[in-house]
Amino acid sequence: MTQRKRQSTARQHDVTATQEDNDVTFTQPSTSQVQRALENFTSDQVDYKTAEVVQYFLVKQQKKIPVRRADLIKNVVKEYRTVYPEIMKRATQTFEQVFGLKLVEIDTKNHIYILVNKLEAVDGCSQISPSNPKTALLFVVLGVIFMKGGVVRETLIWNILKKLRVDPGEKHPEFGDVKKVITDEFVRQRYLEFVRIPHTDPIEHELRWGQRANLEVSKVKLLEFMGELHDQQPQSWSQQYRVAHSSQPSNNSNT
């Protein structure tokens, strides 16, 4: 490895370490600590900071990007970290009462949050549907994974897409770099997990449903979509049909 590459790797490691430290050094204040800290701020100041937090989440939501607590504190909360629980409490109420959204912590270890549609989640419906080309691509990938038992090798996805005239090796007019959309964008949005398979040479990966997909995607609607794609009745896949109708999107995550 050249010196320049070693320096670049070291810088990347330092950035990652710093991001982790931002959260590691943050200790969630107790209720009594928050109450004492609130004496240092006016109600309007806390409301204004809450509005900034809400705006930050909504901007991220537009691209379906999960929010890390460490980033939220570093970029938005800042000197209000001592009243962080109160800010999140007010933000959660705003999301539910004003926007009909539910704040869900999808990763309790790394404290990562997403917003889901509260009303549709309660009804057990899919928040997303294949209403545009990119979500249709996502549904195809999620559908193949579901039909194959929950995990597939990436090569299977590429082969199936080729049959649908979406060549991952060529730039697509709707999706651009198809492989990047699937293995980077959908993964960052937590719709998919893209995991290296150990002891493979050349390196191979497998795909699974991500945390957001489990929260937002109805397997019943997905199976209906696959039926339309293959011109078959969903009931013709008896095992998948039973699984789809026995499971609903989870709504029991802690905020």
GROMACS elastic network, one bead per residue, 0.5 to 0.9 nm:
[ bonds ]
;  ai    aj funct       b0    kb
    1     4     6  0.82776   500
    1     5     6  0.62600   500
    1     6     6  0.64854   500
    2     5     6  0.52327   500
    2     6     6  0.62080   500
    2     7     6  0.86429   500
    3     7     6  0.61045   500
    3     8     6  0.85674   500
    4     7     6  0.50904   500
    4     8     6  0.61596   500
    4     9     6  0.85890   500
    5     9     6  0.60329   500
    5    10     6  0.84199   500
    6     9     6  0.50754   500
    6    10     6  0.60308   500
    6    11     6  0.85742   500
    7    11     6  0.61295   500
    7    12     6  0.86167   500
    8    11     6  0.50925   500
    8    12     6  0.62263   500
    8    13     6  0.85909   500
    9    12     6  0.51066   500
    9    13     6  0.61468   500
    9    14     6  0.86090   500
   10    14     6  0.61270   500
   10    15     6  0.86430   500
   11    15     6  0.61804   500
   11    16     6  0.86120   500
   12    15     6  0.51150   500
   12    16     6  0.62130   500
   12    17     6  0.85125   500
   13    16     6  0.51322   500
   13    17     6  0.60003   500
   13    18     6  0.84771   500
   14    18     6  0.59834   500
   14    19     6  0.85643   500
   15    18     6  0.50594   500
   15    19     6  0.62024   500
   15    20     6  0.86407   500
   16    19     6  0.51362   500
   16    20     6  0.62345   500
   16    21     6  0.85312   500
   17    20     6  0.50956   500
   17    21     6  0.59885   500
   17    22     6  0.85890   500
   18    22     6  0.61478   500
   18    23     6  0.89292   500
   19    22     6  0.52153   500
   19    23     6  0.70285   500
   19    24     6  0.88679   500
   19    70     6  0.68039   500
   19    71     6  0.75993   500
   20    23     6  0.54987   500
   20    24     6  0.60720   500
   20    25     6  0.86069   500
   20    70     6  0.73719   500
   20   110     6  0.87585   500
   21    25     6  0.57543   500
   21    26     6  0.83146   500
   21    70     6  0.83890   500
   22    25     6  0.57011   500
   22    26     6  0.66582   500
   22    70     6  0.54982   500
   22    71     6  0.79178   500
   22    73     6  0.81488   500
   22    74     6  0.71853   500
   23    26     6  0.51028   500
   23    27     6  0.81051   500
   23    68     6  0.89056   500
   23    69     6  0.69620   500
   23    71     6  0.82507   500
   23    73     6  0.82566   500
   23    74     6  0.89253   500
   23   110     6  0.82232   500
   23   111     6  0.86983   500
   24    27     6  0.75432   500
   24    70     6  0.83743   500
   26    29     6  0.88067   500
   26    70     6  0.81362   500
   26    73     6  0.87860   500
   26    81     6  0.83241   500
   28    81     6  0.87568   500
   28    82     6  0.82066   500
   28    84     6  0.77850   500
   28    85     6  0.75348   500
   29    32     6  0.80642   500
   29    33     6  0.57601   500
   29    34     6  0.62078   500
   29    81     6  0.86780   500
   29    82     6  0.64851   500
   29    83     6  0.75685   500
   29    84     6  0.78540   500
   29    85     6  0.74892   500
   30    33     6  0.50924   500
   30    34     6  0.61941   500
   30    35     6  0.86500   500
   30    85     6  0.86295   500
   31    34     6  0.51264   500
   31    35     6  0.62249   500
   31    36     6  0.87397   500
   31    85     6  0.83131   500
   31    86     6  0.89796   500
   32    35     6  0.50616   500
   32    36     6  0.62857   500
   32    37     6  0.85881   500
   33    36     6  0.51970   500
   33    37     6  0.60958   500
   33    38     6  0.86013   500
   33    82     6  0.76502   500
   33    83     6  0.82460   500
   34    38     6  0.60321   500
   34    39     6  0.88783   500
   34    82     6  0.62846   500
   34    83     6  0.51766   500
   34    84     6  0.79805   500
   34    85     6  0.74519   500
   34    86     6  0.72747   500
   35    38     6  0.52087   500
   35    39     6  0.70036   500
   35    83     6  0.80059   500
   35    86     6  0.89417   500
   36    39     6  0.55943   500
   36    40     6  0.77662   500
   37    40     6  0.56010   500
   37    41     6  0.75034   500
   37    80     6  0.89578   500
   37    82     6  0.61399   500
   37    83     6  0.62882   500
   38    41     6  0.53916   500
   38    42     6  0.74975   500
   38    43     6  0.82233   500
   38    46     6  0.83694   500
   38    82     6  0.82345   500
   38    83     6  0.64886   500
   38    86     6  0.87225   500
   39    42     6  0.73893   500
   41    44     6  0.81374   500
   41    45     6  0.61390   500
   41    46     6  0.67602   500
   41    80     6  0.87917   500
   42    45     6  0.51813   500
   42    46     6  0.65624   500
   42    47     6  0.87056   500
   43    46     6  0.52344   500
   43    47     6  0.61402   500
   43    48     6  0.85954   500
   44    48     6  0.60241   500
   44    49     6  0.85937   500
   45    48     6  0.50978   500
   45    49     6  0.62624   500
   45    50     6  0.85332   500
   46    49     6  0.51189   500
   46    50     6  0.60280   500
   46    51     6  0.85975   500
   46    80     6  0.80895   500
   46    83     6  0.83245   500
   46    86     6  0.83604   500
   46    87     6  0.67845   500
   47    51     6  0.61845   500
   47    52     6  0.87215   500
   47    87     6  0.77538   500
   47    90     6  0.79097   500
   48    51     6  0.50797   500
   48    52     6  0.64536   500
   48    53     6  0.88452   500
   49    52     6  0.50175   500
   49    53     6  0.63536   500
   49    54     6  0.87102   500
   49    76     6  0.78338   500
   49    77     6  0.69384   500
   49    80     6  0.78932   500
   49    87     6  0.73223   500
   50    53     6  0.50427   500
   50    54     6  0.62118   500
   50    55     6  0.86203   500
   50    77     6  0.84905   500
   50    86     6  0.88271   500
   50    87     6  0.53065   500
   50    88     6  0.73407   500
   50    90     6  0.66342   500
   50    91     6  0.57758   500
   51    54     6  0.50339   500
   51    55     6  0.61435   500
   51    56     6  0.85800   500
   51    91     6  0.73688   500
   51    94     6  0.88148   500
   52    55     6  0.50985   500
   52    56     6  0.61497   500
   52    57     6  0.87353   500
   52    76     6  0.68935   500
   52    77     6  0.83129   500
   53    56     6  0.50438   500
   53    57     6  0.63254   500
   53    58     6  0.86783   500
   53    72     6  0.75979   500
   53    76     6  0.64131   500
   53    77     6  0.72457   500
   53    87     6  0.79793   500
   53    88     6  0.80976   500
   53    91     6  0.70129   500
   54    57     6  0.52538   500
   54    58     6  0.62222   500
   54    59     6  0.87226   500
   54    91     6  0.58966   500
   54    92     6  0.85266   500
   54    94     6  0.77583   500
   54    95     6  0.75299   500
   55    58     6  0.50686   500
   55    59     6  0.61723   500
   55    60     6  0.86574   500
   56    59     6  0.53139   500
   56    60     6  0.63920   500
   56    61     6  0.85959   500
   56    67     6  0.88851   500
   56    72     6  0.81066   500
   56    76     6  0.77194   500
   57    60     6  0.51455   500
   57    61     6  0.59670   500
   57    62     6  0.87965   500
   57    65     6  0.88894   500
   57    66     6  0.85198   500
   57    67     6  0.70995   500
   57    72     6  0.89069   500
   57   114     6  0.80976   500
   57   115     6  0.78610   500
   58    62     6  0.64025   500
   58   115     6  0.84194   500
   59    62     6  0.54353   500
   59    63     6  0.74614   500
   59    64     6  0.88952   500
   59    65     6  0.87985   500
   60    63     6  0.56875   500
   60    64     6  0.60759   500
   60    65     6  0.50948   500
   60    66     6  0.69325   500
   60    67     6  0.72382   500
   60   114     6  0.88544   500
   61    65     6  0.59091   500
   61    66     6  0.75109   500
   61    67     6  0.88783   500
   61   114     6  0.75046   500
   61   115     6  0.68267   500
   62    65     6  0.77024   500
   63   189     6  0.78135   500
   64   114     6  0.78603   500
   64   115     6  0.84718   500
   64   186     6  0.89427   500
   64   188     6  0.84389   500
   64   189     6  0.53356   500
   64   190     6  0.84011   500
   65   114     6  0.75911   500
   65   185     6  0.89351   500
   65   188     6  0.65612   500
   65   190     6  0.79745   500
   66   106     6  0.88974   500
   66   112     6  0.63867   500
   66   113     6  0.56093   500
   66   114     6  0.50819   500
   66   115     6  0.82201   500
   66   188     6  0.75520   500
   66   189     6  0.62182   500
   66   190     6  0.74431   500
   67    70     6  0.86190   500
   67    71     6  0.71675   500
   67    72     6  0.70070   500
   67   111     6  0.84304   500
   67   112     6  0.54884   500
   67   113     6  0.50815   500
   67   114     6  0.64031   500
   68    71     6  0.52937   500
   68    72     6  0.62488   500
   68    73     6  0.87426   500
   68   110     6  0.72896   500
   68   111     6  0.59884   500
   68   113     6  0.63935   500
   69    73     6  0.61309   500
   69    74     6  0.84820   500
   69   110     6  0.77900   500
   69   111     6  0.55611   500
   69   112     6  0.61756   500
   69   113     6  0.76185   500
   70    73     6  0.53421   500
   70    74     6  0.61053   500
   70    75     6  0.85007   500
   70   110     6  0.86162   500
   70   111     6  0.79802   500
   70   112     6  0.88576   500
   71    74     6  0.50676   500
   71    75     6  0.57633   500
   71    76     6  0.78563   500
   72    75     6  0.54246   500
   72    76     6  0.54071   500
   72    77     6  0.62688   500
   72    78     6  0.82835   500
   73    76     6  0.56074   500
   73    78     6  0.53680   500
   73    79     6  0.85706   500
   73    80     6  0.83730   500
   73    81     6  0.65745   500
   73    84     6  0.81502   500
   74    77     6  0.65398   500
   74    78     6  0.54612   500
   75    78     6  0.65222   500
   76    79     6  0.89165   500
   76    80     6  0.88021   500
   77    80     6  0.52967   500
   77    81     6  0.57770   500
   77    83     6  0.89739   500
   77    84     6  0.71710   500
   77    87     6  0.85408   500
   78    81     6  0.58334   500
   79    82     6  0.74684   500
   80    83     6  0.56432   500
   80    84     6  0.64154   500
   80    87     6  0.85584   500
   81    85     6  0.83869   500
   81    87     6  0.89489   500
   82    85     6  0.81162   500
   83    86     6  0.54333   500
   83    87     6  0.63848   500
   83    88     6  0.88354   500
   84    87     6  0.50888   500
   84    88     6  0.61747   500
   84    89     6  0.85383   500
   85    88     6  0.51358   500
   85    89     6  0.60524   500
   85    90     6  0.86729   500
   86    90     6  0.62510   500
   86    91     6  0.85292   500
   87    90     6  0.52211   500
   87    91     6  0.60497   500
   87    92     6  0.85278   500
   88    92     6  0.59210   500
   88    93     6  0.85323   500
   89    92     6  0.52133   500
   89    93     6  0.64110   500
   89    94     6  0.87798   500
   90    93     6  0.51534   500
   90    94     6  0.62612   500
   90    95     6  0.87507   500
   91    94     6  0.50025   500
   91    95     6  0.61938   500
   91    96     6  0.86745   500
   91   103     6  0.88219   500
   92    95     6  0.51726   500
   92    96     6  0.62956   500
   92    97     6  0.85870   500
   92   101     6  0.84354   500
   92   102     6  0.72037   500
   92   103     6  0.61930   500
   92   255     6  0.83166   500
   93    96     6  0.52068   500
   93    97     6  0.58792   500
   93    98     6  0.80096   500
   93   102     6  0.89366   500
   94    97     6  0.52860   500
   94    98     6  0.53777   500
   94    99     6  0.70431   500
   94   100     6  0.85866   500
   94   101     6  0.86128   500
   95    98     6  0.56792   500
   95   100     6  0.60114   500
   95   102     6  0.64030   500
   95   103     6  0.73040   500
   95   115     6  0.84833   500
   96    99     6  0.58053   500
   96   102     6  0.58352   500
   96   103     6  0.81935   500
   96   118     6  0.71280   500
   97   100     6  0.58858   500
   97   101     6  0.80019   500
   98   101     6  0.81297   500
   99   102     6  0.88244   500
   99   117     6  0.86089   500
   99   118     6  0.89251   500
  100   116     6  0.87452   500
  100   117     6  0.62859   500
  100   118     6  0.54991   500
  100   119     6  0.65461   500
  101   115     6  0.60881   500
  101   116     6  0.55424   500
  101   119     6  0.76775   500
  102   114     6  0.83190   500
  102   115     6  0.55265   500
  102   116     6  0.52487   500
  102   117     6  0.61263   500
  102   119     6  0.87250   500
  102   121     6  0.86778   500
  102   255     6  0.84431   500
  103   113     6  0.67678   500
  103   114     6  0.60040   500
  103   116     6  0.66789   500
  103   118     6  0.86886   500
  103   254     6  0.86478   500
  103   255     6  0.59750   500
  104   112     6  0.84353   500
  104   113     6  0.54929   500
  104   114     6  0.54468   500
  104   115     6  0.61004   500
  104   116     6  0.72714   500
  104   251     6  0.86142   500
  104   252     6  0.88853   500
  104   253     6  0.60319   500
  104   254     6  0.62424   500
  105   108     6  0.62896   500
  105   111     6  0.65073   500
  105   112     6  0.56457   500
  105   114     6  0.65794   500
  105   115     6  0.88707   500
  105   253     6  0.64130   500
  105   254     6  0.58681   500
  105   255     6  0.51942   500
  106   111     6  0.75503   500
  106   112     6  0.58532   500
  106   113     6  0.57546   500
  106   114     6  0.70032   500
  106   211     6  0.65162   500
  106   212     6  0.77016   500
  106   253     6  0.69137   500
  106   254     6  0.81126   500
  106   255     6  0.86791   500
  107   110     6  0.56974   500
  107   111     6  0.53334   500
  107   112     6  0.50613   500
  107   113     6  0.72139   500
  107   211     6  0.85299   500
  108   112     6  0.68779   500
  108   113     6  0.89140   500
  108   254     6  0.84857   500
  109   112     6  0.81518   500
  113   255     6  0.81467   500
  114   212     6  0.78333   500
  115   118     6  0.86007   500
  116   120     6  0.85416   500
  116   121     6  0.72666   500
  116   127     6  0.74548   500
  116   212     6  0.86352   500
  116   215     6  0.77754   500
  116   216     6  0.70290   500
  117   120     6  0.56518   500
  117   121     6  0.59613   500
  117   122     6  0.86267   500
  117   127     6  0.63361   500
  117   216     6  0.82390   500
  118   121     6  0.51133   500
  118   122     6  0.61534   500
  118   123     6  0.86867   500
  118   251     6  0.89964   500
  119   122     6  0.52534   500
  119   123     6  0.63772   500
  119   124     6  0.87856   500
  119   125     6  0.88409   500
  120   123     6  0.50125   500
  120   124     6  0.62155   500
  120   125     6  0.52468   500
  120   126     6  0.67961   500
  120   127     6  0.61596   500
  120   216     6  0.88544   500
  121   124     6  0.50624   500
  121   125     6  0.59462   500
  121   126     6  0.72318   500
  121   127     6  0.70740   500
  121   215     6  0.78501   500
  121   216     6  0.72116   500
  121   249     6  0.70927   500
  121   250     6  0.79982   500
  121   251     6  0.66663   500
  122   125     6  0.76490   500
  122   251     6  0.72709   500
  123   126     6  0.88927   500
  124   216     6  0.89627   500
  124   218     6  0.72784   500
  124   248     6  0.59567   500
  124   249     6  0.60334   500
  124   250     6  0.83053   500
  124   251     6  0.86592   500
  125   128     6  0.88756   500
  125   216     6  0.79002   500
  125   217     6  0.75768   500
  125   218     6  0.59153   500
  125   220     6  0.88923   500
  125   221     6  0.81734   500
  125   248     6  0.80688   500
  125   249     6  0.75836   500
  126   129     6  0.67706   500
  126   215     6  0.85572   500
  126   216     6  0.54374   500
  126   219     6  0.83013   500
  126   220     6  0.88193   500
  126   221     6  0.70824   500
  126   222     6  0.87639   500
  126   249     6  0.77520   500
  127   215     6  0.86895   500
  127   216     6  0.51690   500
  127   217     6  0.64437   500
  127   218     6  0.80571   500
  128   131     6  0.81055   500
  128   135     6  0.76169   500
  128   216     6  0.66040   500
  128   217     6  0.64865   500
  128   218     6  0.86891   500
  129   132     6  0.82182   500
  129   135     6  0.67554   500
  129   136     6  0.75572   500
  129   139     6  0.78623   500
  129   217     6  0.80251   500
  129   221     6  0.80284   500
  129   222     6  0.83735   500
  130   133     6  0.71447   500
  130   134     6  0.78160   500
  130   137     6  0.78906   500
  130   138     6  0.79917   500
  130   139     6  0.65053   500
  130   225     6  0.80501   500
  131   134     6  0.85552   500
  131   135     6  0.66671   500
  131   136     6  0.68063   500
  132   135     6  0.56209   500
  132   136     6  0.61032   500
  132   137     6  0.87599   500
  133   137     6  0.62241   500
  133   138     6  0.87300   500
  133   174     6  0.69452   500
  133   175     6  0.77885   500
  134   137     6  0.50427   500
  134   138     6  0.63398   500
  134   139     6  0.86766   500
  134   174     6  0.76914   500
  134   175     6  0.66526   500
  134   181     6  0.87384   500
  135   139     6  0.60803   500
  135   140     6  0.85800   500
  136   140     6  0.62497   500
  136   141     6  0.87774   500
  137   140     6  0.51330   500
  137   141     6  0.64412   500
  137   142     6  0.86866   500
  137   161     6  0.89283   500
  137   175     6  0.87164   500
  137   182     6  0.85838   500
  138   141     6  0.52158   500
  138   142     6  0.60772   500
  138   143     6  0.82921   500
  138   182     6  0.76382   500
  138   186     6  0.76838   500
  138   191     6  0.82076   500
  138   192     6  0.89640   500
  139   142     6  0.50390   500
  139   143     6  0.56713   500
  139   144     6  0.84278   500
  139   217     6  0.89896   500
  139   222     6  0.68283   500
  139   225     6  0.77777   500
  139   226     6  0.83700   500
  140   144     6  0.61865   500
  140   145     6  0.86744   500
  140   157     6  0.89534   500
  140   161     6  0.84183   500
  140   222     6  0.87218   500
  140   225     6  0.84435   500
  140   226     6  0.74718   500
  140   229     6  0.87250   500
  141   144     6  0.52694   500
  141   145     6  0.63358   500
  141   146     6  0.86520   500
  141   157     6  0.67560   500
  141   161     6  0.86813   500
  141   182     6  0.83047   500
  141   192     6  0.89399   500
  141   207     6  0.88371   500
  142   145     6  0.51335   500
  142   146     6  0.60935   500
  142   147     6  0.85615   500
  142   150     6  0.88552   500
  142   191     6  0.84683   500
  142   192     6  0.79781   500
  142   208     6  0.79803   500
  142   209     6  0.66328   500
  142   213     6  0.82312   500
  142   222     6  0.80410   500
  143   146     6  0.50509   500
  143   147     6  0.60164   500
  143   148     6  0.84981   500
  143   219     6  0.85509   500
  143   222     6  0.63332   500
  143   223     6  0.71299   500
  143   225     6  0.82213   500
  143   226     6  0.65228   500
  144   147     6  0.51151   500
  144   148     6  0.61089   500
  144   149     6  0.87693   500
  144   150     6  0.85759   500
  144   151     6  0.88394   500
  144   152     6  0.79027   500
  144   156     6  0.88212   500
  144   157     6  0.74411   500
  144   160     6  0.85932   500
  144   226     6  0.85568   500
  145   148     6  0.52170   500
  145   149     6  0.64547   500
  145   150     6  0.50598   500
  145   151     6  0.54246   500
  145   152     6  0.58271   500
  145   157     6  0.86189   500
  145   207     6  0.72833   500
  145   208     6  0.64947   500
  145   209     6  0.73207   500
  146   149     6  0.54142   500
  146   151     6  0.75613   500
  146   208     6  0.86399   500
  146   209     6  0.81733   500
  146   219     6  0.81961   500
  146   222     6  0.88368   500
  146   223     6  0.87489   500
  146   240     6  0.77330   500
  147   150     6  0.73049   500
  147   223     6  0.85833   500
  147   237     6  0.85643   500
  147   240     6  0.65509   500
  148   151     6  0.65962   500
  148   152     6  0.67534   500
  149   152     6  0.81153   500
  149   240     6  0.85194   500
  150   207     6  0.83910   500
  150   208     6  0.60153   500
  150   209     6  0.70725   500
  151   206     6  0.66263   500
  151   207     6  0.56565   500
  151   209     6  0.78180   500
  152   155     6  0.83231   500
  152   156     6  0.67885   500
  152   157     6  0.75939   500
  152   205     6  0.86867   500
  152   206     6  0.53705   500
  152   207     6  0.54295   500
  152   208     6  0.69715   500
  153   156     6  0.56473   500
  153   157     6  0.71353   500
  153   197     6  0.87623   500
  153   204     6  0.74838   500
  153   205     6  0.59874   500
  153   207     6  0.62031   500
  154   157     6  0.51996   500
  154   158     6  0.64358   500
  154   159     6  0.87773   500
  154   194     6  0.84781   500
  154   204     6  0.73871   500
  154   205     6  0.57704   500
  154   206     6  0.52554   500
  154   207     6  0.62819   500
  155   158     6  0.51193   500
  155   159     6  0.61727   500
  155   160     6  0.86413   500
  155   204     6  0.82999   500
  155   205     6  0.83613   500
  155   206     6  0.84862   500
  156   159     6  0.51623   500
  156   160     6  0.61858   500
  156   161     6  0.86021   500
  157   160     6  0.52322   500
  157   161     6  0.61463   500
  157   162     6  0.86439   500
  157   207     6  0.87259   500
  158   161     6  0.51781   500
  158   162     6  0.62482   500
  158   163     6  0.88436   500
  158   166     6  0.85262   500
  158   167     6  0.73881   500
  158   168     6  0.62435   500
  158   169     6  0.88217   500
  158   179     6  0.84096   500
  159   162     6  0.51512   500
  159   163     6  0.65312   500
  159   164     6  0.89035   500
  159   167     6  0.84276   500
  159   168     6  0.88607   500
  160   163     6  0.51377   500
  160   164     6  0.65306   500
  160   165     6  0.88624   500
  160   166     6  0.86322   500
  161   165     6  0.63499   500
  161   166     6  0.50419   500
  161   167     6  0.63404   500
  161   168     6  0.73440   500
  162   168     6  0.72856   500
  163   166     6  0.72793   500
  163   167     6  0.83458   500
  164   167     6  0.82606   500
  166   169     6  0.88138   500
  166   170     6  0.82072   500
  166   172     6  0.71415   500
  166   178     6  0.80125   500
  167   170     6  0.55427   500
  167   171     6  0.78878   500
  167   172     6  0.75862   500
  167   178     6  0.77672   500
  168   171     6  0.74487   500
  168   172     6  0.80466   500
  168   177     6  0.71327   500
  168   178     6  0.51719   500
  168   179     6  0.55808   500
  168   180     6  0.89625   500
  169   177     6  0.80243   500
  169   178     6  0.78030   500
  169   179     6  0.77206   500
  170   176     6  0.82696   500
  170   177     6  0.72114   500
  170   178     6  0.78858   500
  171   174     6  0.87856   500
  171   175     6  0.76199   500
  171   177     6  0.52506   500
  171   178     6  0.70765   500
  172   175     6  0.53003   500
  172   177     6  0.65046   500
  172   178     6  0.68246   500
  173   176     6  0.58801   500
  175   178     6  0.57740   500
  175   181     6  0.72156   500
  176   179     6  0.89290   500
  176   180     6  0.84778   500
  176   181     6  0.79753   500
  177   180     6  0.53606   500
  177   181     6  0.63283   500
  177   182     6  0.88814   500
  178   181     6  0.51160   500
  178   182     6  0.63166   500
  178   183     6  0.85962   500
  179   182     6  0.52375   500
  179   183     6  0.58833   500
  179   184     6  0.78452   500
  180   183     6  0.52680   500
  180   184     6  0.51546   500
  180   185     6  0.66665   500
  180   186     6  0.86770   500
  181   184     6  0.55815   500
  181   186     6  0.61395   500
  181   187     6  0.84664   500
  182   185     6  0.60644   500
  182   186     6  0.52178   500
  182   187     6  0.69173   500
  182   192     6  0.78642   500
  182   194     6  0.88125   500
  183   186     6  0.63674   500
  183   187     6  0.57949   500
  183   188     6  0.84778   500
  183   192     6  0.78561   500
  183   193     6  0.81409   500
  183   194     6  0.62487   500
  183   207     6  0.87214   500
  184   187     6  0.51242   500
  184   188     6  0.59585   500
  184   189     6  0.85210   500
  184   194     6  0.85356   500
  185   188     6  0.51904   500
  185   189     6  0.61939   500
  185   190     6  0.86180   500
  185   191     6  0.88900   500
  186   189     6  0.50604   500
  186   190     6  0.62333   500
  186   191     6  0.53466   500
  186   192     6  0.57332   500
  186   193     6  0.83842   500
  186   210     6  0.88239   500
  187   191     6  0.58482   500
  187   193     6  0.56850   500
  187   194     6  0.67421   500
  187   210     6  0.74285   500
  188   191     6  0.77239   500
  188   192     6  0.80733   500
  188   193     6  0.88512   500
  189   192     6  0.77079   500
  189   210     6  0.85581   500
  189   212     6  0.73935   500
  190   193     6  0.69837   500
  190   209     6  0.82945   500
  190   211     6  0.57274   500
  190   212     6  0.52235   500
  190   213     6  0.71288   500
  191   208     6  0.87975   500
  191   209     6  0.61835   500
  191   211     6  0.63677   500
  191   212     6  0.50704   500
  191   214     6  0.79914   500
  191   216     6  0.89895   500
  192   207     6  0.67063   500
  192   208     6  0.57789   500
  192   211     6  0.76376   500
  192   212     6  0.80782   500
  192   213     6  0.72353   500
  193   206     6  0.80684   500
  193   207     6  0.55766   500
  193   208     6  0.50736   500
  193   209     6  0.60216   500
  193   210     6  0.51788   500
  193   211     6  0.84934   500
  194   205     6  0.64740   500
  194   206     6  0.58653   500
  194   208     6  0.68019   500
  194   210     6  0.89236   500
  195   204     6  0.86125   500
  195   205     6  0.53169   500
  195   206     6  0.53834   500
  195   207     6  0.64369   500
  195   208     6  0.81344   500
  196   200     6  0.85663   500
  196   203     6  0.72501   500
  196   204     6  0.59952   500
  196   206     6  0.64125   500
  197   200     6  0.62952   500
  197   203     6  0.73103   500
  197   204     6  0.56562   500
  197   205     6  0.51769   500
  197   206     6  0.65579   500
  198   203     6  0.81938   500
  198   204     6  0.81834   500
  198   205     6  0.87160   500
  199   202     6  0.89992   500
  199   203     6  0.78697   500
  199   204     6  0.89292   500
  200   203     6  0.50331   500
  200   204     6  0.59931   500
  200   205     6  0.88491   500
  201   204     6  0.73539   500
  207   210     6  0.89848   500
  209   212     6  0.82117   500
  209   213     6  0.60579   500
  209   214     6  0.68661   500
  210   213     6  0.53816   500
  210   214     6  0.65574   500
  210   215     6  0.89600   500
  211   214     6  0.52590   500
  211   215     6  0.64671   500
  211   216     6  0.88052   500
  212   215     6  0.50577   500
  212   216     6  0.59785   500
  212   217     6  0.80382   500
  213   216     6  0.51933   500
  213   217     6  0.52532   500
  213   218     6  0.85931   500
  213   249     6  0.85876   500
  214   217     6  0.59846   500
  214   218     6  0.80156   500
  214   219     6  0.89413   500
  214   248     6  0.87331   500
  214   249     6  0.59029   500
  214   250     6  0.67997   500
  215   218     6  0.83339   500
  215   248     6  0.87573   500
  215   249     6  0.50073   500
  215   250     6  0.53605   500
  215   251     6  0.69060   500
  216   249     6  0.62777   500
  216   250     6  0.82625   500
  217   220     6  0.87043   500
  217   221     6  0.77561   500
  217   222     6  0.73379   500
  217   248     6  0.86203   500
  217   249     6  0.65215   500
  218   221     6  0.53510   500
  218   222     6  0.61987   500
  218   223     6  0.86712   500
  218   244     6  0.78156   500
  218   247     6  0.84639   500
  218   248     6  0.63194   500
  218   249     6  0.59961   500
  219   223     6  0.59834   500
  219   224     6  0.84998   500
  219   240     6  0.88083   500
  219   241     6  0.87065   500
  219   243     6  0.80850   500
  219   245     6  0.76162   500
  219   247     6  0.75398   500
  219   248     6  0.72354   500
  219   249     6  0.80794   500
  220   223     6  0.52281   500
  220   224     6  0.63364   500
  220   225     6  0.87213   500
  220   234     6  0.86797   500
  220   241     6  0.75608   500
  220   243     6  0.88304   500
  220   244     6  0.50741   500
  220   245     6  0.62616   500
  220   247     6  0.86601   500
  220   248     6  0.83103   500
  221   224     6  0.50124   500
  221   225     6  0.62197   500
  221   226     6  0.87214   500
  221   244     6  0.86580   500
  222   226     6  0.62906   500
  222   227     6  0.86183   500
  222   244     6  0.85875   500
  223   227     6  0.61226   500
  223   228     6  0.86840   500
  223   234     6  0.58756   500
  223   237     6  0.88079   500
  223   240     6  0.78021   500
  223   241     6  0.73456   500
  223   244     6  0.74552   500
  224   228     6  0.63600   500
  224   229     6  0.86613   500
  224   232     6  0.89573   500
  224   233     6  0.76690   500
  224   234     6  0.57487   500
  225   228     6  0.51650   500
  225   229     6  0.62113   500
  225   230     6  0.87481   500
  225   234     6  0.86448   500
  226   230     6  0.61682   500
  226   231     6  0.81759   500
  226   232     6  0.80275   500
  226   233     6  0.89780   500
  226   234     6  0.75838   500
  227   230     6  0.52700   500
  227   231     6  0.55018   500
  227   233     6  0.54238   500
  227   234     6  0.52885   500
  227   235     6  0.88662   500
  227   236     6  0.87475   500
  228   232     6  0.64572   500
  228   233     6  0.78298   500
  228   234     6  0.86348   500
  229   232     6  0.78736   500
  230   233     6  0.87708   500
  232   235     6  0.83548   500
  232   236     6  0.69129   500
  232   237     6  0.89116   500
  233   236     6  0.55467   500
  233   237     6  0.79731   500
  234   237     6  0.59301   500
  234   238     6  0.78886   500
  234   240     6  0.83968   500
  234   241     6  0.64738   500
  235   238     6  0.55087   500
  235   239     6  0.87640   500
  235   240     6  0.83848   500
  235   241     6  0.58250   500
  235   242     6  0.86610   500
  236   239     6  0.88798   500
  236   241     6  0.79718   500
  237   240     6  0.55836   500
  237   241     6  0.58820   500
  237   242     6  0.86688   500
  238   241     6  0.50245   500
  238   242     6  0.62494   500
  238   243     6  0.87339   500
  239   242     6  0.52740   500
  239   243     6  0.63683   500
  239   244     6  0.86665   500
  240   243     6  0.50088   500
  240   244     6  0.59585   500
  240   245     6  0.85594   500
  241   244     6  0.51181   500
  241   245     6  0.62213   500
  241   246     6  0.85385   500
  242   245     6  0.53437   500
  242   246     6  0.60676   500
  242   247     6  0.87012   500
  243   246     6  0.51657   500
  243   247     6  0.62442   500
  244   247     6  0.55511   500
  244   248     6  0.74782   500
  245   248     6  0.74098   500
  247   250     6  0.85964   500
  248   251     6  0.89733   500
  250   253     6  0.74475   500
  251   254     6  0.88548   500
